[in-house]
């Protein structure tokens, strides 16, 4: 599912470091567990051990991972039997879907419309043609890519009640650019409901924070492009909020000395060309799905139009890392630079 989920090159390198440095109110160590969903490592760390036993924290995290499994069974493009898999293999027939699947599809269509189709959730066929899961893959031939692009157009998605169909029989929905954010929101809300007051959810790069650590904000680092998660451009404070980064440098294939990244132009099927290497979008608690969609959209649009878009929306701020090394921020994005 685009690995579900583009490894958004956010924070991941630093996230684990930051998590290991953050302490709790008591001397008890925070409880961290990892699992593997959506072709990526998912990590949940609970810090509020003052009010929750270690045993209870572990049980709550296990239940959170059960939520991950549920989402994967609905939203994965590659998992047989998922709602998205059924839609993509229905040959243009309508498929009954869960409320969760419908909500994520509608959210994806919102950003498809907002970007005039530059962000497109029906990019699935083109993603298949590139095979970014295989590091040794070659770029598709022009003929193969042209064939795949016949089936890319978000306007073909038809929703009636709880049923979804693709007007082209070979069209494919890929929610990889938005689903992980939705899932991070879902897990965070679940943990809060279970009484967790301080935690970090990391889904392969999407970061969502519940509360803070001992009265001070979490310190979330943003990776420097092509640093192999060893350097950051800076960090930002996060208290009960979320941040998502989309980058051209996290997932790509290399052929004859040239890198081809996984964020594709919805008109040509080729990797998007803009002045941006990475975009980090932050918002308040529960905004990870929107940050996910916006970060990809802004990378596609480029820094000028992307910044304009973010500044037109209430509750979001963004950092753009440009190809020339410059950093462009919206007015409210506070970055502690290294």
N, C-alpha and C positions, 0 to 999 in steps of 0.2 A: 504494500500500500504505500508506494513511494518509500518503502521501508516502513510503512505507515509513517510517514512521518519523517520528514526530512530531518536529518540530524542537524538541527538548526545552528550548530556551531556557536552556541551561546555558552558562555559561562561554564561549560562542562568541565574544562580543565580545572578551573578555579573552584568550581562548586564544591567538589569533594574536599579540596583543601580548606575552603571556608567552613564547610560543615564540620570538619575535624577540629577546627579551631574554636567553634562556637561552643560555649559552655551552658550549663543550666543554672538555675537558681541554687540548686543544691550541688553537692560534690558528685552525685550520681551521674554516670556517663549517659549521654543521650543514646537512644535506641535507634539503630540504623539497620535496615534490611534492603536487599536488592533482589530483583527478579528480572525475568526477560520476557518482554512482550513487544509486539509491533517491531520485531527485529532490532530491538535496542534495549539497553540496560535501563531499568526503572528503579529509582531509589527513593525511599521514604525515610526521613529521619524525624523522630519525635524528641523534643527537648523539654517539655514541661513535666519533668519527673517529680516535681514537688507535689503535684496533685494526681499522679498516675503511677501505678507500680510498673516495674519493668515487664512483668508478665502480661499485664493488661495492655501495655503499649505494643508489645509484640503481637498480641491477639488482634488489636485494632489494625495494625499494619497488614497482617495476613488477610484480614477482611477487605482492606483497601486493594490488595493485589487481586482478590477475587473479583472486585469491580473492574479491574484492568482486563481480566479474562472475559468478563461479560461484554465489555466494549469491543474487544478484539473480535469476538464472535459475531458482532453486528456490523462493524465498520471496516474490517480488513478487506482490501481488494483481492488478496491472494488466498485467504482462508476459505476453503470450500464450505458452503452452507451459510456463510455470512449474508446479511441483507445485500451488501454491495456486490458480492460475488454473484448472487442470484440475479440481481438487476443486470449485471454485465453479461450474463450468460443466458438471458431470457429471449434473445433474438427479437427484441423490440416489443415483447409482451409486458403487461403490467405486473408488478410484483408487490405483494403486501409487505409493508415494513413496520418496524417498531416505531414508537414515538421518538425514541432517541435518534434513530437513523434519519427520520424525517427532519428533526430539528437541525442535525448537522448538515444535511444536504441543503436545507433552506439557508443556513448560515453561509455555506459555500457559494450558493447562488447569489446571495446578497453582495459578496465581494466580486463575483464575476460581473454582475451588473454595474457595481460601483466603478470598476476599472474598465468598463466597456469591453469586456471579454479578454483583457490582457491577463488577468487571473482567471483560469478556467478549470472547473472541477472535472471536465470531461477530457482532460489531457492524457488519460490512461493509455490509449493506444500508442501515442507517441513515446510515453515512458517505457512501454514494453519494447518498442523498436530500439531504444538506446540500451536497455539492459544495464542500468547503473549498479545493479547488485553484483555484477561481475567485473572486477577490477581489470581483467584482461580483455574485456569486450572491445570491439572496434566500433567506430561510429557507423550508423546504419547507412546503407546506400541511399542516394537521393530518391530512387524509385520506391524503396521500402518506406522511407519517411513520408513521401508524398501520399502513398496509399494510406498510411496511418492517419494523416492529417485530414482525410476526408470525413473522419468520424469525430473531430474535435469541434464542438460548438455547444456551449452551455445552454443555448436556447432550445436544444433538442430534449432537455429534461422536462418531462411532464408529470405533474403531481396532481392526483385527484383523490381527495380523502387521505387514506393511508397507503395508497398505491402509487408506485413510481414506475415509469417506463421511459425507455430511450427511443426517440423517434427514428433513429438510424439503428438498424439491427445489430451493428457491430460497435456501437458507441460504448465507451467505458468510463465510468465515474472513478475518480481517484481522489480520496479525501485526505491524502497525505499532507497537504498544506494547511489543514485546519483542524483535523480530528484530534491530534495530540493535545492541542490547547483545550479543546472541549473536555477531553478525558482528565487533564490536570485539574480543571475546574471541578469536575465531578468528584474526583478523589478528595480534593481539598474540602469541599462542602461536606462530604461524608465524614472526614476526620473531625471537622468542627462539630458535627452532629453527635459524634461519639465522645465529645468532651475534650478533644485535643485543643490546646490554646497556643502552642508554639511548635511549629514544624516546617520542614522544607520538603516539597515534592519536586523531584527532578525526573522528567521523562525524556531522556535522551537529549536534553538541552532546554526544553521548556521548564521554567522554574516558577513555582508558585509558593509563596510564604504565608503561613498562618501565624499571625501575631508577630512577635519579635523575640529576641533572646535576652532574657533577663532585663527587660526594660530598654534595651538598645536595639536599633534596627539590625537586621541581617546585612552582611556586606557581600554583595554579589559582583563578581568580576566578569568582565566581558572580554572574550578571547581576541587576541591579535591574529588577524588572518594569516594562514599558512605557518603558524608557530607550533603546530602539532600539540596544541593545548599546553604549551609551556610558558606562554607570555600573555599578558593582558594589556589592553589599551587604557584600562582604568576600571573603576568599580563604582557602584551606586548603592545607596542605602535602600533597603526594602523592609517595610513594615506592613504586614497584611496586604500584600500586593503580588503582582506577577510581572515577569519580563520574558520575552521571547526574541530570539535572534535568528534571522534567516541569512545564510551566507553561501557564496558561490564556492567556497574553499573547503567545505566539509565533505561533500560527496561528489565525486567526478571520476571520469575515466581519462587515462592519458594515452595518446596514440601519436607516434612519430613526433614526440616532444611537445605536443600541444594538449592542454587540459580542456576537457569538455564537461562543464558542470551540469547539475541535474535540474536547474530551474529553467524551464523551456519557454520559448516564445510561442504563444498560442496560435500564431498565424503561420509560422515557418517550421516549427518543431525543433529548431536549433536552440542551443543555449542562449538565454537572454543576454543582450549586450547593453549595459548601462554604465554609468560612472561609479557604481556602487559595488563594493565587495561584500558588505554585510550591513544589515539593518537590525537594530534592537528597538523593540517597542515595549513600553511599560505602561501599566495601568493598575487600578485598584484590584482588590480581591474579587475573584470571579470573572475577570476579564481576559483570561488566557486564550480562549477561543478566538476572540476578536484580535488580540495581539498577534496570534498565529497567522490569521488571514491578512492582517495589515502589514506584517513584516515582509511577507512574500510579495504582496501587492506593491509595497514601496520599493523593494529591490527591483522589481520589474519596471516601475515607473521612472526610477532614477531619483537622485537627491532633490532636485528642484521641485518636481511634481509631487514626489513622495512627501516632502516636508510640507508642502502646501496642503496636501490631503490631511495629514495628521493635525495640522494647525486649524483645520476646519472642523475637527471633531473634538467634542468635549471629553475630558477624562483620559487622554492618551498623550504620551510624549515619546520622542524617538531620537535615536543616535544613528547617524549614517557614517560608515567607514568607507572612504572613497578609495579608488584605485591608486590615486597619487599620494595616499597616506594621510590626507586631511580628514578631520572629524567635523561633521556638521550636525548640530543639535537643534531641536526645537527649544523654544525659550525656557520651558520648565524642566528640561532634562538635566539633572545635576550629576556630573561625572567627576569623580576624584581621579584625576589622571596620574599615571605612574611616572 
